[in-house]
Amino acid sequence: MERPLRVKAKKARVLHTKKRLLKLKRKEELSHNVRYIGKVPVEIVMDRDFVRVGQTDSLATLIALLRDDESSAVVVDESGKLVGFVTMKDILHLFAPPRHHSVVGLSLLKRYARNRATLVEDVMVTRPITVRASDTLGHAIGVMLESGKHHLPVVDDENRVVGLLEVKDIIRLIRLVSL
């Protein structure tokens, strides 16, 4: 009777050891993949098809362009140089209720009326955080984590926008290398 218990205990230890070895192997593979991801240039992962608007475009035009999975827009001048950046969160700030416990009245109505005439330059971030196409994803991820930004315009040496890097682009790469 004692012998079958010892055999079961030994089998359990062997199974436990095999599971630990598999976990260590997976962890090592994932660690390798993470190191690989950090060395990938931004230009390989960035989105080259993104929303571009001018600073004098209307907010209505911008909102019409933000469809499907688009959640941000790059504001450029005539030569394609970066002058600002707008996310859906920036747009939402316009429609947020007042923080004070004021009664809905004329001032709130004026605010919403003003929004219909709002231009992109009234909403955009004027000095967005950027990365370069030659930067590594490791650097870009660090910038995103430090700044709390989910979207980064990618610029060249003349500050022309060449792409847009979003968290979803990085996650897509992680999915590919994790298979």
DATA-V142535 format. One record per residue. N is the residue number from 0. RES is the residue in one small letter. PHI is phi in radians with two decimals (* if undefined). OMEGA is omega in radians with two decimals (999 if undefined). Layout:
n=N res=RES phi=PHI omega=OMEGA
n=N res=RES phi=PHI omega=OMEGA
This chain:
n=0 res=m phi=* omega=-3.13
n=1 res=e phi=-1.20 omega=-3.09
n=2 res=r phi=-1.08 omega=3.11
n=3 res=p phi=-1.06 omega=3.11
n=4 res=l phi=-1.17 omega=3.11
n=5 res=r phi=-1.16 omega=3.12
n=6 res=v phi=-1.13 omega=3.11
n=7 res=k phi=-1.09 omega=3.14
n=8 res=a phi=-1.12 omega=3.13
n=9 res=k phi=-1.15 omega=3.10
n=10 res=k phi=-1.09 omega=3.12
n=11 res=a phi=-1.10 omega=3.11
n=12 res=r phi=-1.12 omega=3.14
n=13 res=v phi=-1.12 omega=3.11
n=14 res=l phi=-1.08 omega=3.12
n=15 res=h phi=-1.07 omega=3.14
n=16 res=t phi=-1.14 omega=3.12
n=17 res=k phi=-1.10 omega=3.12
n=18 res=k phi=-1.09 omega=3.12
n=19 res=r phi=-1.08 omega=3.12
n=20 res=l phi=-1.10 omega=3.09
n=21 res=l phi=-1.10 omega=3.11
n=22 res=k phi=-1.09 omega=3.12
n=23 res=l phi=-1.10 omega=3.13
n=24 res=k phi=-1.12 omega=3.11
n=25 res=r phi=-1.08 omega=-3.14
n=26 res=k phi=-1.10 omega=3.12
n=27 res=e phi=-1.13 omega=3.10
n=28 res=e phi=-1.09 omega=3.13
n=29 res=l phi=-1.10 omega=3.11
n=30 res=s phi=-1.06 omega=3.10
n=31 res=h phi=-1.10 omega=3.14
n=32 res=n phi=-1.10 omega=3.13
n=33 res=v phi=-1.12 omega=3.09
n=34 res=r phi=-1.09 omega=3.12
n=35 res=y phi=-1.11 omega=-3.11
n=36 res=i phi=-1.03 omega=-3.12
n=37 res=g phi=-1.10 omega=-3.10
n=38 res=k phi=-1.68 omega=-3.12
n=39 res=v phi=-1.23 omega=3.09
n=40 res=p phi=-1.18 omega=3.14
n=41 res=v phi=-0.98 omega=-3.06
n=42 res=e phi=-1.06 omega=3.13
n=43 res=i phi=-1.32 omega=-3.03
n=44 res=v phi=-1.77 omega=-3.03
n=45 res=m phi=-1.07 omega=3.10
n=46 res=d phi=-1.54 omega=3.13
n=47 res=r phi=-1.63 omega=3.13
n=48 res=d phi=-1.90 omega=-3.07
n=49 res=f phi=-2.40 omega=-3.10
n=50 res=v phi=-1.40 omega=3.07
n=51 res=r phi=-2.08 omega=3.06
n=52 res=v phi=-2.40 omega=3.04
n=53 res=g phi=-1.66 omega=-3.08
n=54 res=q phi=-1.23 omega=3.11
n=55 res=t phi=-1.69 omega=3.03
n=56 res=d phi=-1.20 omega=-3.13
n=57 res=s phi=-1.38 omega=3.08
n=58 res=l phi=-1.08 omega=3.12
n=59 res=a phi=-1.08 omega=3.10
n=60 res=t phi=-1.10 omega=3.13
n=61 res=l phi=-1.07 omega=-3.11
n=62 res=i phi=-1.09 omega=3.12
n=63 res=a phi=-1.14 omega=-3.14
n=64 res=l phi=-1.38 omega=-3.11
n=65 res=l phi=-1.46 omega=-3.11
n=66 res=r phi=-2.10 omega=3.08
n=67 res=d phi=0.91 omega=-3.08
n=68 res=d phi=-1.73 omega=3.10
n=69 res=e phi=-1.34 omega=-3.13
n=70 res=s phi=-2.29 omega=3.11
n=71 res=s phi=-2.73 omega=3.12
n=72 res=a phi=-2.49 omega=3.09
n=73 res=v phi=-1.66 omega=3.12
n=74 res=v phi=-1.75 omega=-3.07
n=75 res=v phi=-2.21 omega=3.04
n=76 res=d phi=-1.58 omega=-3.08
n=77 res=e phi=-1.08 omega=-3.12
n=78 res=s phi=-1.61 omega=3.11
n=79 res=g phi=1.51 omega=3.13
n=80 res=k phi=-1.41 omega=-3.11
n=81 res=l phi=-1.21 omega=3.05
n=82 res=v phi=-2.12 omega=3.13
n=83 res=g phi=-3.11 omega=-3.10
n=84 res=f phi=-2.61 omega=-3.13
n=85 res=v phi=-2.31 omega=3.02
n=86 res=t phi=-2.03 omega=3.10
n=87 res=m phi=-1.05 omega=3.13
n=88 res=k phi=-1.11 omega=3.09
n=89 res=d phi=-1.08 omega=3.13
n=90 res=i phi=-1.19 omega=-3.13
n=91 res=l phi=-1.07 omega=3.12
n=92 res=h phi=-1.01 omega=3.12
n=93 res=l phi=-1.15 omega=-3.03
n=94 res=f phi=-1.78 omega=3.12
n=95 res=a phi=-1.21 omega=3.11
n=96 res=p phi=-1.15 omega=-3.14
n=97 res=p phi=-1.06 omega=-3.11
n=98 res=r phi=-1.35 omega=3.13
n=99 res=h phi=-1.35 omega=3.14
n=100 res=h phi=-1.50 omega=-3.12
n=101 res=s phi=-1.51 omega=3.10
n=102 res=v phi=-1.41 omega=3.10
n=103 res=v phi=-1.09 omega=-3.09
n=104 res=g phi=-2.64 omega=-3.05
n=105 res=l phi=-1.09 omega=-3.11
n=106 res=s phi=-1.12 omega=3.11
n=107 res=l phi=-1.20 omega=3.11
n=108 res=l phi=-1.11 omega=3.10
n=109 res=k phi=-1.11 omega=-3.12
n=110 res=r phi=-1.09 omega=-3.14
n=111 res=y phi=-1.22 omega=3.09
n=112 res=a phi=-1.17 omega=3.13
n=113 res=r phi=-1.13 omega=-3.12
n=114 res=n phi=-1.10 omega=3.13
n=115 res=r phi=-1.16 omega=3.13
n=116 res=a phi=-1.78 omega=-3.08
n=117 res=t phi=-1.19 omega=3.08
n=118 res=l phi=-1.78 omega=3.12
n=119 res=v phi=-1.00 omega=-3.12
n=120 res=e phi=-1.11 omega=3.10
n=121 res=d phi=-1.35 omega=-3.04
n=122 res=v phi=-1.93 omega=-2.96
n=123 res=m phi=-1.18 omega=2.97
n=124 res=v phi=-1.45 omega=-3.01
n=125 res=t phi=-1.47 omega=3.10
n=126 res=r phi=-2.26 omega=-3.08
n=127 res=p phi=-1.22 omega=3.06
n=128 res=i phi=-1.33 omega=-3.08
n=129 res=t phi=-2.23 omega=2.96
n=130 res=v phi=-2.31 omega=3.11
n=131 res=r phi=-1.76 omega=-3.13
n=132 res=a phi=-1.09 omega=-3.12
n=133 res=s phi=-1.45 omega=3.09
n=134 res=d phi=-1.12 omega=3.09
n=135 res=t phi=-1.51 omega=3.08
n=136 res=l phi=-1.11 omega=3.08
n=137 res=g phi=-1.01 omega=3.10
n=138 res=h phi=-1.14 omega=-3.11
n=139 res=a phi=-1.10 omega=3.11
n=140 res=i phi=-1.09 omega=3.09
n=141 res=g phi=-1.05 omega=3.11
n=142 res=v phi=-1.10 omega=3.14
n=143 res=m phi=-1.10 omega=-3.12
n=144 res=l phi=-1.17 omega=-3.12
n=145 res=e phi=-1.21 omega=-3.06
n=146 res=s phi=-1.62 omega=-3.08
n=147 res=g phi=1.37 omega=-3.13
n=148 res=k phi=-1.53 omega=3.11
n=149 res=h phi=-1.82 omega=-3.12
n=150 res=h phi=-2.33 omega=3.08
n=151 res=l phi=-2.31 omega=3.01
n=152 res=p phi=-1.13 omega=3.11
n=153 res=v phi=-1.86 omega=-3.06
n=154 res=v phi=-2.11 omega=3.05
n=155 res=d phi=-1.67 omega=-3.08
n=156 res=d phi=-1.16 omega=3.11
n=157 res=e phi=-1.65 omega=3.13
n=158 res=n phi=1.19 omega=3.02
n=159 res=r phi=-1.48 omega=-3.11
n=160 res=v phi=-1.37 omega=-3.14
n=161 res=v phi=-1.99 omega=-3.13
n=162 res=g phi=-3.08 omega=3.12
n=163 res=l phi=-2.43 omega=3.12
n=164 res=l phi=-1.88 omega=3.13
n=165 res=e phi=-2.14 omega=3.12
n=166 res=v phi=-0.96 omega=-3.11
n=167 res=k phi=-1.05 omega=3.11
n=168 res=d phi=-1.18 omega=3.13
n=169 res=i phi=-1.21 omega=3.13
n=170 res=i phi=-1.10 omega=3.11
n=171 res=r phi=-1.04 omega=3.10
n=172 res=l phi=-1.15 omega=3.12
n=173 res=i phi=-1.04 omega=3.10
n=174 res=r phi=-1.04 omega=-3.11
n=175 res=l phi=-1.13 omega=-3.10
n=176 res=v phi=-1.43 omega=3.14
n=177 res=s phi=-1.56 omega=-3.11
n=178 res=l phi=-1.24 omega=999
